[in-house]
Amino acid sequence: MAWLWWLGAALVLGVIEMLTVDLIFLMLAGGALAGVVVALLGGPFWVQLIVVGIVSVVLLFGVRPWAKDLLERSTPNTKTNVAAHVGREAIVVSDVTERAGLVKLTGEVWSARAARPGDVLPTDAAVRVVRIEGATAIVEPIVDQSFYPRYDG
């Protein structure tokens, strides 16, 4: 009957692993599955505990570093939220200066400022987002900057 307890522990640890995705609980679940095997083979409870402990430690320190490295290499580093906007192209909706302006970025209108002091980016100009400060996109022109007028006031 002990094998059912070990199987239950493995399932619970597997569910916890799905929530954390750190591979620690998965290795402990592997140890619990080893406990299932020893229990089914008729091993006493103290032998089951020793096997669970040894298998868990071996998996944690032997398999987990390799598996975690493999997981990190195969998972794309996708930028989200504000970081996803940096580097994107936008279109100027209202002239952008170092103080104010509006751009259309991914279908939304954002407040914007020019990255270089003195730049005036005219309406319909193509710009690139350099960084985001709060709810304001800091932009620079995509084409030759000498085309745009300078604002000195």
C-alpha positions as CSV (number, residue, x, y, z in Angstrom):
1,M,0.0,0.0,0.0
2,A,3.0,2.3,0.4
3,W,3.5,2.5,-3.3
4,L,0.2,4.5,-3.5
5,W,1.5,7.1,-1.1
6,W,4.7,7.5,-3.2
7,L,2.6,7.7,-6.4
8,G,0.4,10.4,-4.8
9,A,3.5,12.3,-3.7
10,A,4.9,12.1,-7.2
11,L,1.7,13.4,-8.7
12,V,1.5,16.3,-6.2
13,L,5.1,17.2,-6.8
14,G,4.4,17.1,-10.6
15,V,1.5,19.5,-10.2
16,I,3.7,21.9,-8.1
17,E,6.4,21.7,-10.8
18,M,3.9,22.8,-13.4
19,L,3.3,25.9,-11.4
20,T,6.9,26.7,-10.7
21,V,8.8,25.3,-13.8
22,D,12.1,25.3,-11.9
23,L,12.7,21.6,-12.3
24,I,13.2,21.1,-8.5
25,F,9.9,19.5,-7.8
26,L,10.2,17.4,-10.9
27,M,13.4,15.9,-9.6
28,L,11.7,15.2,-6.2
29,A,8.8,13.6,-8.1
30,G,11.4,11.3,-9.8
31,G,12.6,10.3,-6.3
32,A,9.1,9.5,-5.3
33,L,8.6,7.4,-8.4
34,A,11.7,5.4,-7.3
35,G,9.9,4.9,-4.0
36,V,7.0,3.4,-5.9
37,V,9.3,0.9,-7.6
38,V,11.0,-0.1,-4.3
39,A,7.6,-0.4,-2.6
40,L,6.2,-2.6,-5.5
41,L,9.3,-4.8,-5.2
42,G,8.5,-5.3,-1.5
43,G,11.3,-3.3,0.1
44,P,10.8,-2.1,3.7
45,F,9.8,1.5,4.3
46,W,13.3,2.5,5.5
47,V,14.8,1.2,2.3
48,Q,12.1,3.2,0.3
49,L,13.1,6.4,2.2
50,I,16.8,5.9,1.5
51,V,16.2,5.2,-2.2
52,V,13.9,8.2,-2.5
53,G,16.5,10.4,-0.9
54,I,19.4,9.1,-3.0
55,V,17.5,9.3,-6.3
56,S,16.2,12.8,-5.5
57,V,19.7,14.1,-4.7
58,V,21.2,12.5,-7.8
59,L,18.5,14.0,-9.9
60,L,18.8,17.4,-8.3
61,F,22.5,17.7,-8.6
62,G,23.2,15.5,-11.6
63,V,20.3,15.9,-14.0
64,R,18.7,19.3,-13.1
65,P,21.6,21.5,-14.1
66,W,21.8,19.9,-17.5
67,A,18.0,19.9,-18.0
68,K,17.7,23.5,-16.9
69,D,20.4,24.6,-19.3
70,L,18.7,22.7,-22.1
71,L,15.3,24.3,-21.2
72,E,16.8,27.8,-21.1
73,R,18.5,27.3,-24.5
74,S,15.4,26.0,-26.2
75,T,13.1,28.7,-24.8
76,P,13.0,32.0,-26.7
77,N,13.8,35.2,-24.8
78,T,10.6,37.0,-25.6
79,K,10.4,40.6,-24.5
80,T,7.1,41.7,-23.0
81,N,5.3,44.9,-21.8
82,V,7.3,48.1,-22.2
83,A,10.6,46.3,-23.2
84,A,8.8,44.9,-26.3
85,H,8.3,48.4,-27.7
86,V,11.9,49.4,-27.7
87,G,13.3,49.2,-31.2
88,R,9.8,49.1,-32.8
89,E,8.9,51.5,-35.6
90,A,6.2,54.2,-35.1
91,I,4.6,56.9,-37.2
92,V,4.4,60.5,-35.9
93,V,0.8,61.6,-35.5
94,S,1.6,65.1,-34.2
95,D,5.0,66.8,-34.5
96,V,7.5,65.4,-32.0
97,T,9.9,67.7,-30.2
98,E,12.1,67.2,-27.2
99,R,9.1,68.3,-25.1
100,A,6.0,66.7,-26.6
101,G,4.4,65.0,-29.5
102,L,2.3,61.9,-30.5
103,V,3.2,58.7,-32.3
104,K,1.2,55.7,-33.4
105,L,2.9,52.6,-32.0
106,T,1.4,49.2,-32.5
107,G,-2.0,50.7,-33.3
108,E,-2.1,52.9,-30.3
109,V,-1.3,56.6,-29.9
110,W,1.5,57.3,-27.4
111,S,2.9,60.5,-26.1
112,A,6.4,61.0,-27.4
113,R,9.5,63.0,-27.2
114,A,12.5,63.3,-29.5
115,A,15.6,61.5,-28.3
116,R,18.0,64.3,-29.4
117,P,17.5,67.8,-28.1
118,G,16.4,70.2,-30.8
119,D,15.0,67.6,-33.2
120,V,11.5,68.3,-34.7
121,L,10.0,65.1,-36.2
122,P,7.1,66.1,-38.5
123,T,3.8,64.4,-38.8
124,D,3.8,61.1,-40.8
125,A,7.6,60.7,-40.3
126,A,8.8,57.1,-39.5
127,V,10.6,56.9,-36.2
128,R,12.1,54.2,-34.0
129,V,11.5,53.9,-30.2
130,V,14.7,54.2,-28.3
131,R,13.3,53.8,-24.8
132,I,10.1,54.2,-22.9
133,E,9.9,56.6,-19.9
134,G,6.7,56.1,-18.0
135,A,3.9,56.4,-20.7
136,T,6.1,58.4,-23.1
137,A,8.0,56.9,-26.0
138,I,11.4,58.4,-26.7
139,V,11.9,58.3,-30.4
140,E,14.5,59.0,-33.1
141,P,14.1,59.3,-36.9
142,I,14.7,56.2,-39.0
143,V,16.0,58.0,-42.0
144,D,18.7,60.7,-42.4
145,Q,18.4,63.1,-39.4
146,S,19.6,66.1,-41.5
147,F,16.2,66.0,-43.2
148,Y,14.4,67.2,-40.1
149,P,14.4,70.8,-38.9
150,R,16.2,71.8,-35.7
151,Y,14.2,73.6,-33.0
152,D,16.4,76.1,-31.0
153,G,13.7,77.7,-28.8
